[in-house]
Amino acid sequence: MTAFASMDQTALKENYSKLSEAYAGYKARGLSLNMARGKPGSEQLSISNDILDVLGSDTDFRTEDCPDARNYGGLDGIAEAKKLFADLLSVSPENVFIGGNSSLNMMFDTIACFTELLWKGQEDLKFLCPVPGYDRHFGITEYFGIRMVNVPMTENGPDMDMVEKLVESDPTIKGIWCTPKYSNPQGITYSDDTVRRFAALKPAAKDFRIMWDNAYIVHDITDTPDTLLNIFDETAKTGNDDLVIEFCSTSKITFPGAGVAALAASKNNLELLKRRYKFQTIGYDKLNMLRHVLYFRNVDGILAHMQKHRAVLEPRFELVLSMLDKELAGTGIAEWTKPDGGYFVSVDVMEGTAKRVVELCKEAGVVLTGAGATYPYGKDPSDSNIRIAPTYPPVDELKIAMEVFCIAVKLAAAEKLTSMEP
């Protein structure tokens, strides 16, 4: 593939003309394809249909610590669910709180609680945000009026030199968002050294917290999955027991709309969180917790289940990566990640063209996550990062969507290099 930068203006314009013709052909097809969010597709959702039959009229609804899971009570969840998530996260059950169906909801509630109780009366609060990152993390922070500070991602996780310098010198910095395994959108897993440096932080703010969103903890799609060091094991060594709040859920294991979410935290953090939780609920859906416990039995059951997801997802990721290699490798106008798991492929197109690429795709009937969404306030300073979500469309639609995407990347670059009006 010829690098765009090596083409003269005549060659670029000839290339642009051919690309425009191909693009017009896709527009004429009246496509309606969606790669905007990392949602499981219907094939994945069907994997878990049997969980709906687990509970019946003859079920014994007694649990280890609950006389009847159908009734009120059990603020932090049933014991069996705490044990299951504790094993998944490699923590003690006493450090686990089981919530509703959404870990995002638990993250929102955690920030709400800390704003009301932990950081009460303090002004000009700041949060560090590894970029590119998860737009919903940024949305929560912006909602509560907390100022966001960008921290660039490296191949090993956030730039820890920058994190340490900021956290250990500025008491108004109260936390950092982290997706430590298969980060959203790049699919990067934090190195052991990065995890250890997080655990050893000496924040200027004694009420600093790491929001450890372990959303893709078992979402592997290759034979060589990434491994993540257990941060709680490391904080136990450094005496930073209160530093981390870890989140996870079964949203992309069973059903996004009817999964089970959980968080893991120190005794002090849990006591603080319960001061708020006890006023907003008497207890979350214990029947759904019981349903998941009976269905999976243990972590081995979860891991076996995830192999079924892998069978669906791996071909989709292979398709996306093979098309990027075929259409864009050697052009010099795009770079992309090749994750071993998670839900996304991160593509960096030519600087200043991401919004145009998304616009071209939309005009051709392919919806992507908005350019800039992977940065706080929706502002990508380079206008280059685009998040590809291969999971939702059927494979045949995904192929067409990627064809459109690759043409759009090349069209936008040609426009910029020739100074042609879009």
N, C-alpha and C positions, 0 to 999 in steps of 0.2 A: 504494500500500500504506500503510495507516494505521500510524503509529508507535505501538508498544506503550506508550511513556511518556505519550502523550496520551490513552490510554483511561482511563475511570474504572473502578472496581472491578466495576461491573455489566457493562460491555462486556468487560472482561478475562475475567470468569467465563463469559460467553456464548461468547466466542471459545475459551476453554479447553474448554468442553463440545463444541463442534464439532470441535476438533482431536482430542479424545479419541476421538470416534466414528470419525473417519477413521483414527486410529492403530490402533484396535481392528480395523478392517478389514484392515490390513496384517498385524497379528499373526495373524489367523485364516488367513492364506494359507500359513503354515508356511514362510516364506522361509529360505534359507540362502545369503547373499551375503557376499562378503569384499572389503573395501577396506582391509585392515589394513597391508599392506606395499607398497612400490613395486616390485612384481615385474612383469616383462614378461608379457603375456598370450600365449596359445598362438599367436595370429595373428602376433605379433612374433617369437616363437621360430622359426616356420616360415620367416621371411624368410632365415634363415642356414643352412637345411638343406643347401644346396649345398656348404658348407664341409666337410661330412663326406666328400665325394667327392674332395677335393683331393689327398690322399695315397693312393697305391696301391702295389702290389708293384713297379711299374716306376719309382717316384719316385727321383730322384737325391738322396740324403740328405746329400750333402756341402754344407757351407755355407762362407762366406768364411773363417771361423776355426775350423771344426770338421770333421774328416775324416769323421765319421759322426754325424748328429744322433740316431741311435738308441742311442748308447752313453753312457757316463758322461762327466762333464766339463762345462765351461762354466758356472762358478758364476754369472756375471752375465748369462747369456743369449747367444744367437747374434747375430752382428754385424748381420744383416739386420733382426732384430727391434728391436735398439737404434736402428738408423737410422730405422725406421718410427715408433717412439714419439718419437724425438728430433724428427722433422719435425712430428709431431702436437703436441708441447709447445713447439716452437720453441726447442730447446736443442741442445747438442752431443751426439753419440752417446757420447762419453767420459764424459758426466755421467749416463748412464742405466743403471739396473739392472733387468733383466727378472726377474720372479718367477713365481709359480704363477698360479692362476686368480683370486686374490682380492686386491684392493688393501687390503681391511680386514685381511687377514692380514699384509700388509706394514706397515700402520700399527701393528698390535699388536706385530710384531717390532721395529719401530723404537723404540717406547716401551720395550720390554723391553731392547733394546740400550742405549739411553740411560740407563735406570735402573741397569743393571749397570756401564756403562763411563763415560758422560759425567757422570752425577749421583751416582756411587757415593759412599756415606758421608754424603750430604747428607740432612737431615731436613726435615719440614714442607714438602714440595714442593707447588707450586700450579700449576694450569693455568687459563688464561682460556677461557671457553666462551661464544661468542656465542649468545644465546637469542632466539627459539626456534631449536633446532638439531637435530643428528643424534644420535639416541639411542645409536647404536653407538659414536660418538666418546666419549660420556659413559661408556658401559659399560667401554671400555678403560681410561680414566683412573681410574675407580672401582676396577677390578680391581687396579690397581697401587698403590692406596692414596694416589693423588695428589688433593689437595683441589681442588675445582672452584669457580671464581669466575665468577658470571654477568656477562656484558657484553651490554647490550641491542643488538639490531639496529636500524639505521635504513634508510631507503630506499637509502642508498649503501653499506651494509655495516655492520660493527660500529661502535659509537660510538668513534671514534678518539681523541677527547679523553680518554675514560676509559682506553682501551687504553694510550695514551702515558703517562698519569699513573701507572698501575699498573706497567707494564713498566719504566719508567725510574726507579722509586723503590723497588721491592721485589725484592731479589735471590733470594727464594725462588720467584718466579714463573718457571717454566722453559719455558713454551710457551703456544701458543694453537691451537685447532682452527679451521680455516677451510674453508668450501665456497664458493669465490669466484665461481663462475658458476652461476646458478640454484640458490641455496642451498636446502638441505633444512631446513625445509619451505616457506619463503616464496617461493622462486624469484627471489631478489634477486641481481643481479650487482654486484660491488664496482665502485665508480666509479674512474676513473683516479686521482683524488686520494687515495682510500683505499689503493689499491695502492702509490702513491708513499710515503705515510706509513708503511705497513708496511715498505717497503724502507729507509726512513730511520730506523727505530727505533734508539734507543741504550739497549739493555737494561742494567739494573743487574746482571743475571746474564749473564756472558759466554758461558754455555752455554745461553742461551735459544734456542728453535727455533720456527718457524712451521710447523705441519702443514697444508700447502696441498693439500687433498683436491679435486682438479679432476675430480670424478666425472662431471660433465655437460658436458664441454668441447665436444662436438659434438652435443648433444642439443637442437637448436632445433626449434620447432614453429610458427614464424610466418615471414612474409616480411621481418620486421624483427628479426632475432635480436640479442641482446645481444653486445657485444664486451668482452673482458677484456684489460686491459693485461698484458703479459708481466712477471711479477715478477722473473724472473732478469735481464732487461735493466735493470730499475731497481736491483736490488742490486749489479749491476756498476758502476753510477754512484756508489753510496754506499759501496762497499767492504765491504758486508755479505754477502760470498759464501757464508758458512756459515750464514746466517740461516734459509734455507728448505729444506724437504723437500717436494717435490711428488709427488702420487700420482695415478694414473689406471688405468683398465682397460677391457677390452672387454666387461665383464660385461653391460652393457645395450646392446651393439653386436652381439655374436654370442649366446653362451649364458652366462647367469650361472654355471652350474655347470661350464663348460668354456671360459672366456675366458682372456685373458692380462693380467696386471697388471704395472705398471711404476712405478718411482719415479725422480725426477730430483733430483740433489743435487750439491753441490760435491765436489771431490776429497777434501778432508778428511773430509767426512761419509761419503762412500762407503768410504773406507779404514776408518773406525770401524765402519760397518755390516758390512763384510766380515769383520771380526774375529770377529763372532758368526755370520754366515751360513755361514762355511766349516766350522763345526762342526755345523751342523744339516742341511746338505744338500751333496751333491756337485754338484748342479745341478738346476734345475727342468725341466719337461716341454718339451724342445726340439722334439719332434715337433709339439706344439700351437703353439709359436712359429712353426715353419716353415709349418704349415698356415695360420695367419693371414697370414703374409707372402705366401705364394703366392696366397691368396684375394684380398687387398686390393691387393697390389702397391705401393701408395703411399697418401698421405693423400687424394688425389682419389678413390681407390677407397672409402675409409672414408666420405667426405662423400657420395658417390653412394648408398652403402648406407644412410646415415642418412636420406635422403629417403624411403626405403621405410618406415622407422620413423615418420617424420613423418606419412605418409599414414594410418597406423593411429592415431597418438596425437592428432593435431590435432582430429579430431571428438570424441574423448572429453573433451578439455579444454574444447572449445566447449560440449559438453553440460553439463558441471559448472558452468561459469561462467554459461551462460544460465539454468539452473535456479536458481542462487543469486540472479541478478538478478531473475528472475520472482517467486520466493517470499519473498526476504528483503530485497531492496532497499527502503529507506524505512521498514523496521520499527524501525530503531534498536537492534536486538538482535544484529547480526552485521556484521562487516567481513571482507573477504577480499582476497587478492592475485590478480593477473592476470598470471601469468608468461609469458614468451616462450619458455620451454623448461624442461627438467628433468623431474621426475617427480611433482610435488606441487602442490596448492593449499592454502595455509594459511588457515584460518578462525578468527577470534577471535569467539567467541560472548559473550553477556552474562556479565560477571564472576560467578564462582561457580557456573556451570552446565555447564561442559565435561564433568565427570564424569557428570553426570546425562544429558546428551545422548548420550554414549557408552553409558551403561547402557540408555537407552530404545531406542537402535538395536539393541543386542545382544538385548534382549527381543523385538524385532520380527524378529530373524533377520539383522541386518546388522552385521557385525563391522568395527570401526574400530581404528586404532592407539589404544592406551590414552591417555586424557587425562593429561597430565603427562609423557608420553614425550619431548616435545621440550625438556625441561628436565633439568639434572643431578639425579640422585637421584630422578627421576620426580616432582618437586615444582614444579608451575607455581604461583607465588605468587598469580596472579589466577584460577586455575582457569578459563581462557578459551580456550586455544589447542587446536585440533584439526587434525590433518594429514589431508587427503583425498588418497588415492592412486587416481587414475582409470584406471591402466594395465591392471590385471589382469582385471577383469570384462569379459565381452562387453558391447557397447553397450546391449542391451536390459536386462541385469541392472543395469548402471550407472545407467540411468534410474530404475529402481525403487528402488535403493539411495539415490539422491539425493532421491527423493520422501520416503522414510522419514526421511532425515537432516534435511530442511527442516522436516518436521512435528515431529521431536524437538527441534530448536532452538527452535521456537515454543512447544511444550509446556513445555519446561524454563524458558523465560523467563516464561511465564504463571504457572507454579507459584511461581516466585520473587517475582513482582510481586504476587501475590495471597496469598502466604504459605500456599498450599495444600500439604498434605502430599503428597509424591509417592506 
